[in-house]
């Protein structure tokens, strides 16, 4: 009895182990992985180029980066080992003089089995190599020199209004003060024309030259003045001046609040987009020579994109690689911009010396993928592994690991990278100025009417 129970227990353990082995084998087959002894694990040669943050040199031997981590996960799921070897010419791959260069060429000639890099899927490349499913997607964006930050300092109080508006306000102040002087001197119903026995407050000189300027200047601060005009002409002018001052002060306070909220600001860029750069002709646009970005602009059916490609050719502003283009943007002081892949641009914009940023709208959606020899059968296995890594969030976590530094603040700007504190121009205050002009004309007409009326009565 005891032996029967023991043998059954052993059968149960063996059965559980067999079921577990079968379940593991089934999962392996779903990923296209065959169960082989360690000695027969295939070792593939991987061609790559150095490109931050995809593939980078370690301090010692070996490589690190986003794609190295991805390839580690893929190799673990598929079941292979690999050796990374940098491409001989350091290029992604283009077709020239009847043959392919760069990584694409090495895979085509079967000098390597896998291509590892931020390589974009194109129709020409897809004819000669097998691309995997995309691991990331991106667009083309402008990398520009970050505008210099500046603090307005003591000029902060003058910035809310434009220079023309300040001069117009000063002219209006002088005009109104002189009109008050004229009304006070010639109007028979003003204070200085009133007999002393009928002027108990002693306001006979309320609107001389000094008093008129004091009245105008004090009302700017909404404080008023001890004496107000007595004549109808003076009151018409005072009312129109009060209305003008009210709207002007409100506009100034609103604009000052906007400038204050903007704080330390960036100088605006001299362009809004590629069209402004091409029309201006002063700023160079850089692209990688023989790169896919230039080919997309050159072969596009959109006239503006073709103009950009012609502009780059005319100025011969090509660069040999992305690193050279980024360095030129940093040293250009705003005279050179680079059209490049958005993911690479964002990576460099978030890291010291924090002198560049990604700006403007996106152009051309692109897919990044690994690639293998045509017909090798490795593509399907890598596709299954990448799909699993995307579904369980591994790709997303690795992307955050290598991209999000957060040292330099926002790296991407779709519009001008500043809180737009727009100065108030004279056009925006045209209505108060027009009302003041009408009030001044009406005050002069009333002044003449009061003079004629007084002489008629006499």
C-alpha positions in Angstrom: 0.0 0.0 0.0 2.8 2.3 0.9 4.7 1.5 -2.3 1.6 2.1 -4.4 1.1 5.6 -2.9 4.7 6.5 -3.4 4.7 5.4 -7.0 1.6 7.4 -7.7 3.1 10.5 -6.2 6.1 10.1 -8.5 3.9 9.7 -11.5 2.0 12.9 -10.5 5.3 14.9 -10.3 6.5 13.6 -13.6 3.2 14.4 -15.3 3.4 18.0 -13.9 6.9 18.4 -15.2 5.9 17.1 -18.6 2.9 19.5 -18.9 5.1 22.4 -17.8 7.7 21.5 -20.5 5.0 21.2 -23.1 3.5 24.5 -22.2 6.9 26.2 -22.3 7.6 24.6 -25.7 4.3 25.9 -27.1 5.2 29.5 -26.0 8.6 29.1 -27.6 7.0 28.1 -30.9 4.7 31.1 -30.8 7.7 33.3 -30.9 9.4 31.2 -33.6 12.1 29.9 -31.1 13.3 26.4 -31.3 14.5 24.6 -28.3 18.1 23.9 -28.9 21.1 23.1 -26.8 23.3 26.0 -25.8 26.1 24.9 -28.1 23.9 25.3 -31.1 22.6 28.8 -30.3 23.1 30.9 -33.4 25.4 33.9 -33.2 24.6 36.8 -35.6 26.8 39.6 -36.8 25.0 43.0 -36.2 26.0 46.1 -38.2 25.4 49.5 -36.6 26.5 53.1 -36.4 26.9 55.3 -33.4 23.9 57.5 -32.9 22.7 58.9 -29.5 20.7 57.5 -27.8 20.2 54.4 -30.0 23.8 53.0 -30.0 26.7 54.5 -28.0 30.1 53.3 -26.9 30.5 52.2 -23.3 33.4 53.7 -21.3 35.1 50.3 -21.6 34.4 47.7 -24.3 31.0 47.2 -25.7 27.9 49.3 -26.6 24.9 50.7 -24.8 21.8 52.6 -25.8 18.1 52.2 -26.4 18.5 49.8 -29.4 21.1 47.7 -27.6 18.6 47.2 -24.8 15.9 46.4 -27.3 18.2 43.9 -29.1 19.0 42.2 -25.8 15.3 41.7 -25.1 14.7 40.4 -28.7 17.7 38.0 -28.5 16.5 36.6 -25.2 13.0 35.9 -26.6 14.1 34.6 -30.0 17.1 32.7 -28.7 20.3 33.9 -30.3 23.5 35.7 -29.5 25.0 38.6 -31.4 28.2 40.6 -32.0 27.9 44.3 -32.8 30.3 45.7 -35.4 30.2 49.3 -36.6 29.6 50.0 -40.2 32.8 50.5 -42.2 31.7 53.8 -43.8 29.5 55.0 -40.9 26.5 55.5 -43.1 22.9 54.4 -42.9 22.8 53.3 -46.5 22.0 54.8 -49.8 22.1 53.6 -53.4 24.8 55.1 -55.5 26.7 54.0 -58.6 24.9 50.6 -58.7 25.5 49.5 -55.2 24.4 50.1 -51.6 26.5 51.8 -49.0 26.4 51.8 -45.2 24.6 49.3 -43.0 22.1 48.5 -45.8 24.9 47.5 -48.1 26.5 45.3 -45.5 23.3 43.4 -44.9 22.6 43.2 -48.7 26.1 41.7 -49.2 25.5 39.4 -46.2 28.5 40.7 -44.4 26.0 41.1 -41.4 22.7 39.4 -40.6 21.0 42.3 -38.7 21.0 46.0 -39.1 20.7 48.0 -35.8 20.1 51.7 -35.9 17.6 54.5 -36.3 17.0 53.4 -39.9 13.9 54.7 -41.6 11.8 52.3 -43.7 11.8 53.5 -47.4 10.6 51.8 -50.6 14.1 51.6 -52.0 15.5 50.0 -48.9 12.6 47.6 -48.5 13.4 46.1 -51.9 16.8 44.8 -50.8 16.4 44.0 -47.1 13.6 42.6 -44.8 12.4 45.3 -42.4 10.9 44.2 -39.0 7.8 45.8 -37.6 8.5 49.4 -36.5 9.7 49.8 -32.9 9.2 53.6 -32.9 7.7 56.2 -35.2 8.8 59.8 -35.7 8.6 62.9 -37.9 11.0 65.4 -39.3 11.3 68.6 -37.3 13.5 71.8 -37.1 16.3 71.9 -34.6 17.1 75.5 -33.9 19.4 77.5 -31.6 17.5 78.4 -28.5 16.8 82.1 -28.3 18.6 84.0 -25.6 16.7 84.8 -22.5 16.6 88.4 -21.4 15.3 90.4 -18.4 13.9 93.9 -19.4 15.2 95.4 -16.1 14.2 99.1 -15.6 12.6 99.4 -19.0 9.9 97.1 -17.8 7.6 100.1 -17.0 7.9 101.4 -20.5 7.5 98.0 -22.4 3.7 97.7 -22.2 3.3 100.6 -24.7 5.1 101.0 -28.0 7.3 104.0 -28.6 4.8 105.6 -31.0 2.1 105.3 -28.4 4.2 106.9 -25.7 5.0 109.8 -28.0 1.3 110.1 -29.0 0.2 110.2 -25.3 2.9 112.9 -24.6 1.6 115.0 -27.5 -2.0 114.6 -26.3 -1.0 115.7 -22.8 0.7 118.9 -24.2 -2.2 119.6 -26.5 -4.9 119.3 -23.7 -2.8 121.4 -21.3 -2.4 124.2 -23.8 -6.1 124.1 -24.6 -6.9 124.5 -20.9 -4.6 127.5 -20.8 -6.3 129.1 -23.8 -9.8 128.3 -22.3 -8.7 129.8 -19.0 -7.4 133.0 -20.6 -10.0 133.7 -23.2 -13.3 132.1 -22.0 -15.4 134.8 -20.3 -17.0 132.1 -18.1 -13.8 130.6 -16.6 -12.5 131.2 -13.1 -10.1 134.1 -13.9 -12.9 136.1 -15.4 -15.0 135.9 -12.2 -15.0 138.9 -9.8 -13.2 138.3 -6.6 -16.3 138.8 -4.5 -17.9 135.9 -6.4 -14.9 133.7 -6.0 -14.7 132.8 -2.3 -12.3 129.9 -2.9 -9.7 132.0 -4.6 -9.7 130.0 -7.8 -9.0 133.0 -10.1 -5.8 131.4 -11.4 -6.8 127.8 -11.5 -6.1 127.3 -15.2 -2.9 129.3 -15.9 0.0 127.5 -17.5 1.3 125.9 -14.3 -2.2 125.0 -13.0 -3.2 123.5 -16.4 -0.2 121.2 -16.5 -0.8 120.2 -12.9 -4.4 119.4 -13.7 -3.5 117.2 -16.7 -0.6 115.4 -14.9 -2.6 114.7 -11.7 -5.6 113.3 -13.6 -3.3 110.7 -15.3 -3.0 109.0 -11.9 -6.8 109.2 -11.5 -6.4 111.5 -8.5 -8.3 114.5 -9.8 -7.5 118.2 -8.9 -8.7 120.7 -6.4 -10.5 122.9 -9.0 -12.4 121.8 -12.1 -13.2 123.9 -15.1 -16.1 126.3 -14.6 -16.9 127.1 -18.3 -18.8 124.7 -20.6 -15.8 124.5 -23.0 -13.4 123.6 -20.1 -15.8 120.9 -18.9 -16.2 119.4 -22.4 -12.5 119.1 -22.7 -12.1 117.8 -19.1 -14.7 115.0 -19.8 -13.1 113.9 -23.0 -9.7 113.9 -21.2 -11.0 111.8 -18.3 -12.4 109.2 -20.7 -9.1 109.1 -22.7 -7.1 108.7 -19.4 -9.5 105.9 -18.2 -9.0 103.8 -21.3 -5.3 104.4 -21.4 -4.7 103.5 -17.8 -6.8 100.3 -18.2 -4.9 99.3 -21.3 -1.6 100.0 -19.6 -2.5 97.9 -16.5 -3.6 95.0 -18.7 -0.5 95.0 -20.8 1.8 95.4 -17.7 0.2 92.3 -16.1 0.9 90.3 -19.3 4.5 91.5 -19.3 4.9 90.7 -15.6 3.5 87.2 -16.1 5.9 86.6 -18.9 8.8 87.2 -16.5 12.2 86.5 -18.0 11.5 86.0 -21.7 13.1 84.6 -24.8 13.8 86.8 -27.8 11.4 85.9 -30.6 12.7 83.8 -33.5 13.1 85.7 -36.8 10.8 83.2 -38.6 7.6 81.2 -38.1 8.4 78.3 -40.4 10.3 76.9 -43.4 8.5 79.3 -45.8 9.8 82.4 -43.9 13.4 81.0 -44.0 13.3 80.3 -47.7 11.7 83.7 -48.5 14.2 85.5 -46.3 17.3 83.8 -47.7 19.5 84.7 -44.7 19.3 81.5 -42.6 20.8 78.2 -43.8 18.8 75.0 -43.6 20.9 71.9 -43.0 20.2 68.3 -44.0 22.3 65.1 -44.0 23.9 64.6 -47.5 22.2 61.7 -49.3 19.9 61.3 -46.3 16.2 60.1 -46.5 15.0 63.5 -45.2 16.4 65.4 -48.2 15.0 62.7 -50.6 11.5 63.1 -49.1 11.6 66.9 -49.6 13.2 66.6 -53.0 10.6 64.1 -54.4 7.6 65.6 -52.7 4.8 66.9 -54.9 4.2 69.8 -52.5 5.7 72.9 -54.0 6.9 74.4 -50.7 8.9 71.2 -49.9 10.5 71.2 -53.3 11.5 74.8 -52.7 13.2 73.8 -49.4 15.2 71.1 -51.2 16.3 73.5 -53.9 17.2 76.1 -51.2 19.4 73.6 -49.5 21.1 72.6 -52.7 21.6 76.3 -53.7 23.3 77.1 -50.4 25.1 73.8 -50.3 24.2 73.5 -46.6 24.5 69.7 -46.4 26.2 68.0 -43.4 27.9 64.6 -43.4 26.0 63.3 -40.4 23.6 64.3 -37.7 26.2 65.1 -35.1 27.9 67.6 -37.4 24.5 69.3 -38.0 23.7 69.6 -34.3 27.1 71.1 -33.6 26.6 73.7 -36.4 23.2 74.7 -35.0 24.8 75.3 -31.6 27.6 77.4 -33.1 25.5 79.3 -35.6 23.9 82.0 -33.3 20.6 81.4 -35.1 21.9 81.5 -38.7 21.7 77.7 -39.2 18.8 75.3 -38.6 18.7 71.6 -39.1 15.9 69.4 -40.5 16.3 66.1 -38.7 14.5 63.2 -37.1 12.3 64.4 -34.2 13.4 61.7 -31.7 17.1 62.4 -32.1 16.4 66.2 -32.0 14.4 65.8 -28.7 17.2 63.8 -27.1 19.8 66.4 -27.7 17.4 69.3 -26.8 16.9 67.9 -23.3 20.6 67.6 -22.5 23.3 70.1 -21.6 24.4 72.6 -22.8 20.7 73.2 -23.4 21.4 75.5 -26.3 19.1 73.9 -28.9 15.4 73.2 -29.1 12.9 71.5 -31.5 10.6 74.0 -33.1 7.8 74.3 -35.6 5.4 71.8 -37.1 6.1 68.2 -38.1 6.9 66.9 -41.6 6.6 63.4 -43.0 5.8 60.6 -40.6 8.5 57.9 -40.5 8.8 54.4 -39.1 12.1 53.1 -37.5 12.8 49.3 -37.7 15.5 46.7 -37.6 16.3 44.9 -40.8 17.7 41.5 -41.8 18.9 39.6 -44.9 16.2 38.9 -47.4 14.7 35.4 -47.1 16.6 34.5 -43.9 13.5 33.8 -41.9 14.8 35.9 -39.0 12.3 38.8 -39.8 9.3 36.9 -38.5 10.9 35.9 -35.3 12.0 39.5 -34.6 8.5 40.8 -35.5 6.9 38.5 -32.9 9.4 39.5 -30.2 9.0 43.3 -30.9 5.2 42.8 -30.8 5.4 41.3 -27.4 7.8 44.0 -26.2 5.4 46.7 -27.4 2.3 45.0 -25.8 3.9 44.6 -22.3 5.2 48.2 -22.3 8.9 47.3 -22.5 9.6 49.5 -25.5 7.8 52.5 -23.8 9.8 52.1 -20.6 13.1 51.8 -22.5 12.2 55.0 -24.4 11.6 56.9 -21.2 14.8 55.6 -19.8 16.9 56.9 -22.6 15.1 60.1 -23.6 13.6 61.8 -20.6 16.4 63.8 -19.0 14.5 66.9 -17.9 17.6 69.1 -17.5 16.7 71.8 -20.0 13.0 72.4 -19.6 10.6 72.0 -22.5 12.4 70.6 -25.6 9.7 71.0 -28.1 7.9 74.2 -29.2 5.2 74.2 -31.9 5.0 78.0 -31.8 7.3 80.8 -30.7 8.9 79.7 -27.4 7.8 82.5 -25.2 4.8 83.9 -23.4 3.8 86.5 -26.0 3.6 89.8 -24.1 2.5 92.0 -27.0 3.1 95.8 -26.8 0.0 98.0 -27.1 0.2 100.0 -30.3 -1.5 103.3 -31.1 -3.8 101.4 -33.4 -5.3 99.5 -30.4 -6.0 102.8 -28.7 -7.3 104.6 -31.7 -10.8 105.0 -30.3 -9.8 106.9 -27.2 -7.5 109.1 -29.2 -10.3 109.8 -31.7 -12.7 110.6 -28.8 -10.1 113.0 -27.3 -9.7 114.7 -30.7 -13.4 115.1 -31.1 -13.6 116.5 -27.5 -10.8 119.0 -28.2 -12.5 120.2 -31.4 -15.8 120.5 -29.7 -14.2 122.4 -26.7 -12.7 124.9 -29.2 -16.1 125.4 -30.9 -17.9 125.9 -27.6 -15.1 128.3 -26.5 -15.8 130.4 -29.6 -19.5 130.2 -29.0 -19.1 131.3 -25.4 -17.0 134.3 -26.5 -19.5 135.3 -29.2 -22.4 134.8 -26.7 -20.8 137.0 -24.1 -20.0 139.8 -26.6 -23.6 139.6 -27.9 -25.0 140.0 -24.4 -22.7 143.0 -23.7 
